[in-house]
Amino acid sequence: MKWFGFLVLAACSGGDSDSDDSGSSAIETIGWDIDVLDALEQPVSGATVCTDAGCETSSASGAIHLELPIGESSLTIEGDGLVSTLMGLTIVDTPPSPDRLIALTEAFADLLFSDVGTVDWSKSHIVGQVIGAEGSVPSMDPAGGEGPFYIDENQLGIDGDLTGVGPGRGYAILNIDATGDVEISHTGLGSNCANSEWSQAGSSSERTKVELRAGFTSTTEVVCP
């Protein structure tokens, strides 16, 4: 389970495109029926998930139906006791591959980052992963915040002996004062690496564009086949 990308890669539930031709300002969307779970894969009720097409709230069982805009947009997860999360998203003609979203609770996040000092959740943060690459080191431009810190293979804490990302491991840059757009670059990645569909508009294989918002943790995901 790669919770640190706030996604569980599983079979997609599928969905059909919906469009409204009543006006040129209508947003073309595609439906996505999923479950919102915590890091222990327990249902999260009352999570508010917003896209550019609107907001929905998860049920007692964690179920939620979303309308995802076709093209480039963003998705946020918020709720009582949850780490507010911001993801970039690019949809072409099918829903994303996971059939669930992982909502990081504040209690779990405080445990995860207990070895790095105080995390000020009112600031901006980045949590990311590089799938299929070993030893890559992320850096942020312009520089800021604390880290990168590397999440251990059990995804239960920070391993101070690690010097890069790897299989089953993510990274975090915490307590960033800045807001707005920054870029993340990674050392040692091949030309076959690319940002996943969970990437902000303007990202490239060399640099990942990330939007920072105060009080939100932004996510990134690079895939190397």
Summary of the structure (lengths in Angstrom):
residues: 225
radius of gyration: 16.8
end to end distance: 18.4
largest distance: 57.8
contacts: 736
relative contact order: 0.19
helix: 6%
strand: 44%
